[in-house]
Amino acid sequence: MDQVEIAEQSSPPLPPGPIDGTPSTASAPLTAPAREMAPARAMVEASFVFALGRVEPQFPSLALEKEFAQATGRAETAGQTDRQTLHSVLADRASRYLARQICWVFTIEGLETYILAPRDPADFELLIEAVRPGPRTTDVDVVIGVRGPIAPPEACNGLMVPLVAFDQLYSFDRDELINAIPRPDELAEDEDEQFRATAEELFNRIMQITDNAGATDEHRALNYLAVRYPAIYARTAEAHRAESALTAVEVRPSRLSGTRKIVDVIFSYTHRHTDVTDKYFVRVDVTEEFPFLVTKLSPYYTRT
């Protein structure tokens, strides 16, 4: 099967899984990393992030690592694994000061990509929940926020990646997401397993697109569709059923763009025997922090 590619161009001036939520609006004092983000939020052209990856806690200093070890000694951790111990200590309200000091790193495809900071200190709870007691390779975290400057070396033990002040963070298991996607009415019950396999393949391919850090308009639109719009999975399953392969995914500035940034996400399906290609597209508004659907998935015709 041909590899999915994304044609990136600069944009002009119902969730299928357990991923619902609303952005935090509380005006509580900002944490130290979030204070560094304040100038970024004041910029007219903010740099938004909608990324899929994993949250991993790291100790920014030897002193904090030793303090965590002392807190662990005071906790009841008999029989727990190291990861279970980490989760239980951070989840303890008496140890919440550790969560505020830990460096929360967001990794994408195993690469350290961002350092996270909640805009609302109450959202440290979301970071702690992202530290699963029993992590699996299918764990996925979604972060939505504003990208700021590169973190100073002292912020996270020398790690220099962009800071992200997040407004929404939620976690789910990839298999749970795939199983929650409604099967198209056109597919029989005995085709359910094949539909899930198709959905899983498409989700993985979107996550593995080169340099998809969820920071460009194109990648934000793709990531939004991957976790919020089940119709792309249904369309791909119907194409597979008709002996067509998903051969390309392109993201282009929409002709509807004006005062708002709107992109067309185009899915190309090529018949495996005739090489005839059918295209479908969906429009996504990526003007602000939270993308949203403009038009539903429909046939795409090349304008001449």
N, C-alpha and C positions, 0 to 999 in steps of 0.2 A: 504493500500500500504506500502511495506517495506520502511524503512527509507534509504535514500541515505547515504552511508558511504564512506570515503576516506581512502585508505590504504596508509599512508604516509611512505616513505622510503627516506633515504638520497640519494641525487643524486651524482653520481661519477663526480673525477676530470676529406575593404569592410564592413565597419561597418553597422550593421542593423539599427542604429539610428543616431541621430544628434551628433556623437561623433568623428568626424574627427579632426585632428590637427597635428601640428608638434612640436617637442620639441624646447624650447627656446635655442638660442645659443649666445645671446648677452653677452658681457663681462662687463656689468654694475657692480658697486660696490655691494657686497653682503650685505644683511640685517644682523642685529646682530645675530639672530638664525642661519642664513645660514653660518656666519663666524665660529660658533661653529661646523658646519658640515664639514668644509674644511678638517680637518684631516681624516674624514671618507671617503671622496672622494679620498684621496691619497692612501688608502689601496688597496692592490692588490685584495683581496677578498671583494668586496663591497657587502653590504646587500641591495638588491633592494626591492621595494614595488610596488605592483600593487593591489590596494585595492578598494573595493566598500563600500560606507558608506554615511555619511552626514557631511558637514562642518558646524560648529557652532562657532560663535564668542563669546569670553568671555573677560571680563575686568580683566586684571592681577592685578589691584590695585584700591583702592578707589579713588585715585587722577584722574586716567584716566576715571573712571566712572563719576566723577563730571565734568570733562572737556567735556565729551560727552553730559552731561545734558545741559551745557552752549551752546554747538554748536547746540543742538536741539532747544534751546530757540531762536536762531538767524534764524532758518530755518522756511519755510512755511510748517507746518504740520497739518493744520486744517482738521479734518475729517479722518485723517490717523490712522490706527491701530498701535500698538507698533512696530510690525514687519515691517510695511511699513515705519514707521518713521526711524527705524534703517537702513533700506536699503537706503532710500533717503538721510540721513545724510552722510552715508559712501560713497555714490556714488557722492556726491558733491566734486568737485576738491578742494574747499577751506578746506574741512575736511579730505583730504587724509592723513594728518599727523596722524589722529586717526587710520586709517587702518593699518599704519605701526607699531603702538604701541599695537594694540589689539592682544590678544592671539587667534589664529585660531586653534580650536580643531577639530580633525577628529574623529567622533564616528562611531562605527560599531555595529549594532544591539543594539544601545542605550548605548554602553560602550565607554567611552573616551579612545581612543587607541593611537592616535598620536597628536603631535603639529606640524602644518605645517608652512613652511617657503619657500617662492619662491626663487629660485636661481637668477632669474631676477626680480628686483623690479617692472618692468612693469607688472609682473604677479599678483600684488596685485589686478588688475582689475578682474582677474579670481576668486579670493576669494570673492570679493564684489558681483560678479554676482551669486555666489553660495548662497548668502543670499537672498532667494526668498522673495518678498514682501508678497506673499500669500503661505506659505509653506504647503505641503501636505505630507501625509504618503508615497506616491509613489515617492517622490523625491529621486534621486540617484546621488551621486557625485563619480567620479572616479579619484583617485590620483595615479600618477606614479612618482616615485622618488627614493631617496637613504635614507635608514634609518641610523640615527646617534646615538649618545649617549642619555641617559636619560636626560631630561630637568632638570635643577636645580630648586629647590623649588621656587625661586624668579621669574622665567620666566613666570609662569602662576598661580599665587596665590596658590602655594603649589601643583599644579598638576604635578606629576612626571611620565611622559610617554615618550617614545622615540620621538626624533625630526625627522622629515622627510623633507628634502630639495627636493621640487618637481620640475620637469621639465615640466610636463603636468598635467592639471586639467581641467576636463570638467564636465558639469552637464546636466542631462536630467530627464525627467519624465518616470517612468517605463512603464506606459501605452503607451507612445509615442514610446518607444523602441519596445515593443511587437507588436504594430500595424505596425511598419515599417519593421518587418521581413517578407520577401517574402514567400507567401504560396507555398508549393511544388506543382509542376504541377500535381502530382498524386491525389491531393485532389480537389474535386469539390468546386465551389464557396459557395454552401450551407454548406460546412464543415469548412468554415473560422472561425466561432465563436468557434468551438471546438478546432481548431488548436491554436487560440490565448490563450485559457484556458490552453492548454498543455504547450505552451511556457512560460506563466506566472508561472505555477507551477514549471517548471524546473529552471527558473531564480531564483525564491524565494528559492528553495531548495539549490542551489549553494551558495546563500548569507547566508543561515542559517546553513551551515556546521559548526560543532563545531570548534571553535578557528580559523576560517578563517579570519585572519588579513591581508591577502595578502602579507605576508612576506616570506613564504617558497616557494621553487620552485614549489611545488605541487599546492599551493593555487594561486600563480601568474598565472600558466597555466590555472587553472579553471576559474579564473576571466577574463583572457584574452578571453577565448572561449565564456564566457557568454555574453560579449558585442561586440565581433568582429567576431564571426563565427556562422552564422545562421543555418548551416547544422546540428548542434546538436539538434536544435529545430525541424527541419524537420524529422530527424531520429526518435526522440521520438514520434512525432505525428503519423508517419507511424506505429510504434510499438503499440501504443494505438489502432490504427485502426485495427490491427491484433490481438487484445485482449492480448497484452503483457504489462507487467508493468516494469518500470525502477526500478530495484532492487539494483543496486550498481553502484558506480562511483569510480574507482580506478586510482591512479596516481603512475606510476612506472618508475624508470630509464630505458631509452631505451637502447637496445643493440647497437644502433648507437652512443651512447655517447662515446666520446673520448676526444679530446681537447675541445669540446663544451658540455654544459649540455643540454641534450635532454630528455624529458619525454614522456611517452605514457599515454594518458588519455583514459581509457577504460570504456565504458558504457555497462552495462549488462541489457538485457531485457529478462524477464522470462514469458513464456506463462501462462496465468491465469488458464488454464485447464490441460495442459499436463506437466507443470513445466519444459519444455525444455527451456534452456537459450541460447540466441544468444548474441554475443559480437561484439561491434564495437569500433574502436580506432582511435585516431588522435594524431600525434606527434607534440610537441611544443618545440621550442628552447627557453630556459630561461637563456642562458648564460649571457646576458647583460640586461641592464635596460628595454629595450622594447622587450617583447616576440614576436615571430612570428611563423607562421605555417610552418612545415617541410613537412608533408604529410597530405592529405585530409582524411576525415572520410572513413573508409573501414572496412570490416569484420576482426575480430581478432580471430586467432586460437591459442590455448594454445600449446606451444612447449613442447614436452615430451622428 
